[in-house]
Amino acid sequence: MDPRQRIEELRRIIEHHNYRYYVLDAPEISDAEYDALLRELERLEEAHPELITPDSPTQRVGGEPLAAFATVEHPLPLLSLANAFTEEELLHFDRRVRELAGEERVEYVLELKIDGLAVALTYEEGTFVRGATRGDGYRGEDITANLKTIRSLPLRLQGEYPDLLEVRGEVFMPIEAYRRLNAAREERGEEPFANPRNAAAGSVRQLDPRIAASRSLDIFVYGIGISRGREFHTHGEVLAFLREAGFKVNSHYVLCQDIEEVLAVVRQWDPQRRRELPYEIDGLVVKVNSLALQERLGTTAKSPRWAIAYKFPAEQAVTTVKDIIVSVGRTGVLTPTAVLEPVRLAGTTVARAALHNLDYIREKDIRLGDRVLVQKAGDIIPEVVAVLPEARTGQEQEFQMPERCPACGAEVVRLPGEAAHRCTGMACPAQLQEGLLHFASRDAMAIDGLGPALIKQLVERGLVKSPADLYRLTREDLVGLERMGEKSAANLLAAIEASKERPWDRLLFGLGIRFVGSRVAQILAGHFPNLRALMASGEEELTAIPEIGPKVAASIRRFFAEPQNQGVVDALEAAGVNIGGKEKKEEGGSKPLAGKAFVLTGTLTRFTRSEAKELLEGLGAQVRGSVSAKTDYVVVGANPGSKLAKARELGIPLLTEEEFERLLADG
């Protein structure tokens, strides 16, 4: 088959299966079969880059970070809705609509009010060309690259469609994705998002589309701003068309003959029913069904007269803070949690509420023994809304973050400018598994076969309590583990033994010192003769090294001042792990690429990105993340990004992978 025809066929097939999986939740093929189709398309487009189009499924995820968002003017204002908080206010809305319309009874469509971020999507000749935020209603931000990462958003429409179509929708984050994201942020010591809406808004406004792609965003569409080439008469017709065109339309909309039917449906959406949804809603939207009547009713400066949002009241309760306990996460972050007098809230018993960090506690002035007002954020996450100071007896106590880790006893520190308190002990049992995984990773000690499942077994059985214990493992220790036979055990022991000879900068990186990545570790190894010399250095000596700033220096000194970490280094050295030679490294040697700046783009087949970077730096080159006039060469792999276009624009020499390999060999 002609490559062009096969590419078009694959795109149609893949988009069909995207629609079945992400919109209808009714997949027809396995993940492996889907991946095979996508890989075939990627190979064909790689061989024929001139056939790549913006609406190809391969163009959904990735792309280079943006410098800033461009401004988009909405062809029709994207206004917010007026709110109603009681049934009386809904009846008042209906009376006003009927008076303006001169009708005895008006037909409405009732939809769920998804708690997310309003967006406008523009399609030309059926192809998605632009997406924008609401902004001030008249101008928004161009977030096309981030919206393309949402799998349920069609890049090309199905069936018959208008020449120009602008669709309005709501980007949201499913509840489970929100929980995972916040857990990860708290582990890293970052501020958690307050609710799924904030998480969705923060994700679609990332300048790096790869971050948006990692956050499991979704979208429901609910209306049309512009339709050139096709007319509609009712809002119900619009929703039916949007579904046929391949959009994800929320299935809970209801056609109501009058306001009494609207009120009957509103009463059905009690807190229990809302909690059964996999996404968050904060109300219901009532819309006049007739588009002609919508046009007659018009808008105010802020909102349409033909629609209103009914907002659910938040369920709250008063209880007592009995205690504040502190847990230690996998990355050493200490997280305080309020232990509450149990109270029924939003259908469940609430006995704990996350307090996030010390700043959060101080801002709300939460003390042990306080009477507090609590609610579930979005009916999901228990949170302390406010303290009731008038209920204080004088017996309440201020909370203090512990100075020593509750899991291991190591010093707890809080760096300037950070909200998180952290344990400094690398053998802390609360963070041991994550630390071992980093220690064994490719850029550190590169211990093949030591993955998450095996590390978990080693820790749970008490065989490994610090990285140094890896070098004491025996065949007998390993063969009794799940999925670990004689051959696997022998291979792992050989990999552990081989790791002893790694350059000591790899060991330094593997220790997991904050702010000491592989590049900083290489710089330090080039300055100090061995790890002992680094451990004995002061902050003044460290900051005198180019590229080592005060924050990095302070982190290094703090790490090696902890007796627990000193003990781990002693044990590693005793086990025969290379901690550096006795003499300082010579600064000479062959550096044929000294002073040259390289940029890597696309996927290399003969090297990983980190391997290529290490080889270049070993020859004296600098590897940078973006192309500029000061770039000497751009190495181009498969599926290159926008760096390739930038290099061509600036006339930067390009190297294929074969040419790159020859250059390394010549060096």
N, C-alpha and C positions, 0 to 999 in steps of 0.2 A: 504493500500500500504506500502511496505517496506520503512522505513525512508530514506535509501540511494537512492532509486529510486525517491521518492518524492522530495528530496533535489535536485537531478540532474534535475528533471522536472521543479521545480520552478526556478532554475538558468537559464535554457534555456528560459523559458517564460519571466522572468524579463529582461534578456539581449535583447530579441527580442523587448520588449517594450521600453527599453532604446534606442535601435537603431531607432525605429520608432519616438520617441520623440526628442532625442537630435541630431540625424544625419539627418533624413528625415523631421523633423518638421511636422510629420503626425501621431499624437497619435491615438491609437485604443481604449484605455480604459480611464476612468476617473482617476484623481489623487487618489481618495479614493480607487478605485479598485487596483491600483498599490501599494498603501501603504499597503493594506491588504495582497497582495502577499508577499511583503517584510517582513512584520511582521511574517507571517507564516514561512518563511525561517529562520528568526532570531530565532524563538522559537525552530524549529527543530535543528538548529545548536547549540543552547544553550544546548539542551538535548543530543546532540551527538557531542561534540566538536572535537572528533577524525575525523569527516567527513568534518571539515572546511578546505577549500583549498584557496590558494592565489588569485585564479581567481573568487572567489565567489563575487556576487554583494554586500554582507554585508561587504566586506573588502575594499571598495572604500574609505570611509571617516573615519578619526580619526587616531588612532595610537599615540604612545608617541613621544615627540620631539626627534630629533636626536642630538647627540653630535656634529657631523660634517658630511660633505658629503665625501663619498669615491670617489676615482679617478677611472674613467673608460677609458680604451684604446679603441678607435674606431677601429674595424677590417679593415675598409676602411676610409681614411681621410674624414672628414666632412668639406669641404672647403667653403669659402664664394665666392660670385660672383663678377666678375668685373662689373663696372658700365658704362652705357652710358647715356648721358644727352641730346643728340640731335638726330634727325633722321639721320644726317650724320654719327654719331658714330655707329648707328645700321647698316647702309649700309657698313661701314668699317668692322664691325664684320662679316657680311655676306660674303664679299669679301675674308676675311681671311679664313673663314670656307671652302668656295668653293675651294680656292687655295690649302689648305691642303688636302681636300678630293678629289680633281681632278674631281669635279662635276660641271655641268652647273647650276644646280638648286638644292636647298636643302629644304627639308620639315621641318617645325618647329612646335612646340607646344607653344602657348602663354598662360601664366597663370598670375593671379593676384599676386603681391608681397605683401603678408600679413606682416604687420609691427608688428612682435612679436619676439619670441625667438626660434631659431632653436634647434631641439632635435632629438635624435636617439632612436628608440623604437625597442627592441629585443623580438622576439617571438620564443619559442621553443615548437615544437609539437602543435602549435596554441595557446599557452598560453603566455600572457605578463609576462616577467620575469625581464626586466630591461629597464630603461629609463635614458638617459644622456643628458646633455647640450653639445653644440658644443665645448665649451672651446677654446683651441688653434687650433682646427681642428683635432688634433691627440689624445688628452686626454680631457675628460670632467668630469663633476661632476655627481654622481649617484643621480638622483632626482626621483627614482621610486615611493617612497611613495607619493610624491606630484602629480605626473602625474596620479596615480591611482584615484585621487579625481576628475579628469575631466570626466564628465559623457559621453561625446561623444567618448572617447577613449575606444575601446573594450578590455576587459580583456581576452576574448577568441574569436578567429576568426571564421567566418562563412564559410561554404562550404569547398572546397578543398584548402589546403594551403601547402606551403613548410615545410619541417622538421625544417629548421632554416630560419628565415626571419628578416632582419633588415630594418626598415622603417624610412624614414626621414620626418619630419613635422615641423610645426610652431605653437607654443602655443601663443595664443593671448587673449586679454581681449576685449569683445564687448564694444562699445562706451557707452551704457547706464550703464553697470556695472562700467566702468571707472568713469563716472560722479558721481555715487552713492558713490564709494570708496573715491574719492577726497573730496566730500562734507563732508563725515564722518571724514576724516583725518583733514580737516580744522576746523571742530567743536571741535575736541580734541586738537587743537593747534599743530598738526603735519604737517610737510612739505608735500604738495601735490605732487603727481607724475607728472613729466613734460609732459608725454604723455602716451597713452595706452601701448606702447611697454615697457617703463620703469616699468609700473605697472605690466605687465605680467611677466617680468624678475624678478622683486622683489618678486612676489608672488610664483613662482615655486622654488625660492631659499630660502624659509622660512624653518628653521629647524623644525618648528612645522607644520605637514601636515594639522592640523585643520585650520590654517590660510589660507593656499592655498585653502582648501575646501570651505571657506567662500567667495571666491572672484570671483566666476562665470567665471572661465577660460574656454576656448574652444580650439580646435585644428583642423587644416586642415593638412592632409598629402599630400605629393606631389612627393614622389619617393621612390626607393628601393636602399639600399646599398648592401645587400647580400640576395640572394635567393638560398637556397640549396634544390634541388629537384623539381624546376620548372623553365623553361626558358621563357624569354620574348624577343620579337624582336623589339618592338617600345615603346616609352614612352607612347603613347596613350594606348597600351595594359596594361601597368603597372597601369595607372590611373583607367582603367576599372576594373582590378583585385582588386585593393585596395578598390574600392567602393563595389564590390561583397563580399569582406571579412569582411565588416562591418565598414570600416573607413569612416570618414567624408572627402570627397574630394570636393574642391571648384568647383562649377558648371560652373564657368565663363571661363573655359579653352577652347581654340579654336585651331583646327588643321589648319595650314596655309601652302599652297602649295609652297610659296616662300616668300622672304623678302618683296615684294610689298604688299602681303596680310597682313603680319605682320604690316607694316606701316599703312595700312588702319584701322586695329583694334586699334592700338595705338591711332589714331586720334579720335576714338569714345569715349575714356575715358577722357572726359573733366571734369573740377572741379564739375559741377553740377551732373553728373552721379556718380562720386566718393562719393559725399555727401549723395547719396541715400543708400549707403551700411551701414549695422549695425555694421561694423567693419572697422578698419583703414587700408588702403593700401598706400604704398609710391612709387609704381611703378608697372611695369609689368616685367615678366621674360620670356625671349625667350630661348627655348631649342631645340637642334637638335632632331628630332623625332626618327631617327634610332639609336638603342642602339649599333649596330655594328660600326656605324660611330662615335658615342660618344667615344667608346673604342679606335678607331684609332686616334682620335683627341687628346685624353689624357688630361693632366692637367699641369699647371705650379705649382710652389711651393705654390701659394696662391689660385688659382682658376681654375675651369675647362675651357678648350678652347671651349667646345661645348654649353656653356650657357652664357647669359649676362643679367644684370638687367637694364632696362630702368627706370630711376628715374624721377618722376614728379618734375617740378620746384615749389617752394613755392610761393604762392601769397602774396604780401606784399603791404602796403600802408603807406603814411605819413599823420599824423594828429597832433592835438594839445591836450595837457592835460589841460582841462578847470578847473577841480577840482579833489580832492581826498576825497572821503567820507568814513566813517567808519561804518560798521554794526556789531551788536553783535549777535553771534550764540547761540544756545541752551545751550552750556556748558560755556558760558561767554567769549569765545574767540573773540577778536576784529579783524576784517578783513578789510583792506583798499582796495578800488576799485577806479580805475581811471575813471573819467567821461571824455569822449573824444568828440572832435568835430566829429559828425557822418561822417562815411566814408564807401564806398562800398568795401566789401572784401569777396572773396570766395562766391559770390552770395547773400550776405545778408548785411544789414546795421549794422555796428559795432559802438556802442556808449559807451561801457564800457569794461574794461579789469581788470581781477583780479590781484592784486598786492601782495596778500598772507600775507606778514608781513613786518615789518620795515626793517629787514635785506635785503630783496629782493629789497626794494626801495633804500636803501643806496648803495647796490652793483651796481645797474644800474644807480645810481645818477639821479633818476627821480624827477623832480620838477614841481610845478604848473606853467603852461604856457609854458612848454617845447614842442618843436616839436619832435615827436617820430616816429619810424618805428614800425608798428604793423603787426602781421600776426595771422592767426588761427593755433594753434598747431594741426597738423594733419587735417587741414581744419575744426576744431571743436571749440576749445576754444580760444577766442581772448587773445593775450598776447603782451606785449611790448617787442620787440626784442632789441631795442637800442634807446638811446637818440641821437639827432643830436645837439651836443654842438655848432657847428659852426652857428646854427640858433638862438642862444640865444641873447636876447636884453639887458640883465641885470635886467629885471623886474621879472624874474622867482623867485619863492619862494620855500625854502626847506619845506618839509612836517614834521610835528611833531605829534606823536601819542598823543591823548588827555590823560590828567591826570585823568579825571573823565569820567565815563561811559556815553555815549551819550543817553543811554536808561533809566538809573535810577539815575545817579549822584554819584554812589559809586566810591571808589578809584580804579584806574586801576594799575595793577602791572605786572611786567615781572620778572619771577624768573631767577636766574643765570643758564646759560646753556640751556635756552629755547628760542625759536624764538617767541612764542606767547605772546601777551599782553592779560590780562584777567581782567574782571570785578570781584570784590570781593563781590558784593551784592547778597545774597541768595534770596532776594525778587525782583530781577531785572526782569521786565516783559519779557525781551527777552529770558530769560532762565528759566522762572517760571514753564512751563509745565514739562520740563525734571527734574527739581528739585523736584516737587511734586511727580512725578512717582518714583523717588529714595526714597523719604521720606516714601512713602506708601509701598515700596517693602518688600518682605518676610524677608530679613535679617535686615531691619530697623524696621519701626513701624507695619508692617504686617497688613495693612488695607485691608481686603478682599473686593473685589468688586469695588475698586477704580483703574480703569484701564485707559489707554491712552484716549479712546473716551470720558469717563465721565470727566476726568480732563480737556480735551480740552473745553468741554461745560462750566464747572465751571469757567474757566479762561476767555473765550470769553464773558460770561454774567456778568463778574465782581464780581462774588460771592466769589472768592478766589484770594487774591493778595499775600498771603504768606502761609506757612504751618500752621500757627496759625489760619488762617481763617477757616480751615477745622473743627475746634472744635466749630465754631459759626454757622455752618449750621443747618437749621431746616427742618422739614418735608415739609413745604411750599416751601422752596427753591428747594427741590429735585424733588417733584412730577411733577413739570412743565417741567422737562428735558426729552429729547428724550429717550425712552425705560426705563423710570423710573416710576414704579407704586408704590402703597402704600407699598406693601410687600418689594420691592427692596429698597425703601427709608428707611424703618424701619431696614432692615438688614444692610444697609450701616451705618446708625447712630449708631447702636449697635456696629459695628466693629470699628468705630471711637472712641466711648466711651471706648471700651475695650483696645484700643491702649494706653490710658493714663497710664495704669499700666505696660507697658513694662519696663524692666530694662533700666536704663538711658544710658547704653552704646549703646543700640539700637537707642535711640534718638540722641546720639552724632554721630553715623554712618549716621543716616538719615539726619543730617544737611548738608551733602555733602562737608565737608572740604577736600580740596585736600590732598592726601596722607594718609587720615585717613580712612582706611578700617575697616571691622568688627573686625579683630584681634587687630589692634592698639587701637580701641575704647575700647575693653575689657581690654587691658593693662592699659589704662588711667583710666578706671572706677575702676580698682583694686588699683590704687595709690591714687586717689582723692576721697573724700567723696561724692562729688556732682558736678554738672556742674558749679555751681558758683565758687567753689574752683579752678576748671580747668581754668575758664575764668580769674581768678585773678593771675594765675601762670605766672612766667617769663620763658624766653627761657633757662636760666641756670638750673632752677628746672626741666624743661621738659627733657632736654638732659641728666640729671642725671639718668633718668629712663631707665633701660635696654630696648633695641630695639627701643628707640625713638631717632632718629638722628637729626642733625641741620636742615635738610630740612623739616622734619615733624614739629619740634618745631616752626620754622619760619612761616610755613603755618598756624598753630593753632593760634599763636599770631596775625598774620595779619588778620585772619578771625574775631576774637573776638574784634579787634581794630576798626572794621567798625561799626559805630553807627546803620546802618540799620540792621545788624545781631544781635546786642545787643537788639534792639527793638523786633525782632522776638522771641528771647529767653524769654524776659519779657512777651510777649503775650502768649507764650506756657505755661509758669509757671502759669500765671493768669488763663488760661483755665483749669488748674488742671493736666497738663501732668507731669509725674514723672521726675524730674531733679536730683534725688538722695537724700539720707537721710542726716541728719545733722551730723552724725558721720561717720568717715572713716570706710570702710569695714574691717572686721577682716580677717587677712590673713590665719587664721587657717581653721577649717572645714575639712570635710572628703575629702581627695584627694587620694583615693586608687590607682590611676594610675599615680601618680606623678613620673616623670622621665622616663616614658615609651613612646616610639616613635611608632606611628601608620601610616600606609599608606593605603589609600582607592583606590580600583580599580574596575571598572565595575559599573553597575547600581544597586543600592539598591532599594528594593520594599517597605520597611517599613519606610524608612527615605529618605529625600533629602540629597545630599552631605553636604550641609551647616548645616542641623540638626544633622547629625552624627558627624560632626566636633565640633559643639557646645557642644554636650553631652560629647564627649571625653575630650575636654578642661575643661569642668566643673568638671571632675573627676581628673584633673591634668595632663592629657596626652598631648603630643605634636603631632600634625598632620602634616606630611610632604608630599611633592609633589613627591618624588622619593624614590626608594628602595635603601638602602645601608646596609653595614654590621652592622650599628648602629640601624637599624630598629628592633623593638621588635615583631611587629605583622603586617600582611597584611590582611585587611578585603576584601573579594572577593565577588563581586556582579555578576550580569549577564553580559555577554560579556566583560570579563576582558581584559585589554590590555597587553602590554609587561611587565608591572610591575609584573604580575603573574609569568612569566617565570624567571624574575630576582630574585624573591623571592625564587622560587624553586632551582635555581642555587646556591643561598647563604644559603639555608637551613633555611629560615625565617619561623616561625610558621604561618600557614594560618588559618583564621577564616571564616566560612560560615556566612551568615547573621543571621541564628538562633543562632550560637555560639556567635556572636557579641552581639546579643540582650540579651542573658543570662549573658554575661560578664557585660553589663551595669546594668542589674538588680541586680547582685551580688554586684556591686560597690555601 
